[in-house]
Every structure is written in C-alpha cells, then in structure tokens.
Amino acid sequence: MYLSYFGIRVTDLRRSVDFYMKHFGLQPPPGTELPKTGAQEQGAVLLVDPHSGQRIELNYYPKGNPYAVPYVAGEGLDHLAFRVDNLEQFLARLKTDGIPPEKMRHYEGPMMSTPNFRVAYIRDPDDNQIEIYDSPGADPNRYDRSQY
C-alpha cells in the first residue's frame, strides 16, 4: 500500500489548474481534458509533478452537490487516497478491525468499478474522507509513476 495523492477542494477549477501548472510545474496526465472556463460543473483534474511523480487532485463541487459545503480557506482538503492490493479484502479487514459502521455507512462496497480501477470511500475518526482503490492486474508492490 502507498499514499497515492491528495484531493483538494477548490472554488474555481480552471483557476486552480492554471495556478498549479504555472507556479509549480504540475502537468496533467496525457489525454486529460482540462476545464475550459471558470464556469463550473462538478469536476476533478489530476495534476502530476513530472520530477517526483507526486500527484494532486483538484475537485470542484457545484451548489446542490452533497460535498458543496461552505468553503473555508485552509480547510480545502477534500480527501486522501490510498491504493491497496485488493479493495474487497481491505474493506472486509476494516470491518473486522472494528471500524464503526457509521464511518463506512455510505459505502458497503466499491462505489465505482471499471476493469482497471475500483474505489470506495470511508471516513477517518475526524470524519475526513479517505478514498481506497485498487487497480486489478497492476503490480501492487511497485509504485509506478506511469500509472496515473
């Protein structure tokens, strides 16, 4: 397992993408479609440091979205993400380890699934959101910077 990336909630996705690209040299993975304007629909953009491979995900939630709470500067951490070897086994272990059901109440199993990416969310003791995902078929013991 390794820490995969940080997700940060932003108030203007295009402005934030421009800021991190311009000032920190972060780049979107190949094939990423960037937002065209500041007029927002829900969206997320992953940016990568080409030198270290470290990643940040910028997230915007419009009014009406359950995550669109009032924005407070400095409290923009959206979630942490961890890649695990096997998502179902990891979630079962959390239940066995006594993670309270209310911390997993929204997600009894994977929230989203594709052949190469499965994801679920839980809450830590302070109610911070944690994304847990696996990538079936990828080597779980190797952090591969090419796997954006």
Secondary structure, DSSP 8 states (H G I E B T S, - for coil): -EEEEEEEE-S-HHHHHHHHHHHH--B--TT-----SSS--SEEEEEE-TTT--EEEEEE--TTSTT-----TT--EEEEEEE-S-HHHHHHHHHHTT--GGGSTT-SS-SEEETTEEEEEEE-TT--EEEEEE-TTS-TT---TT--
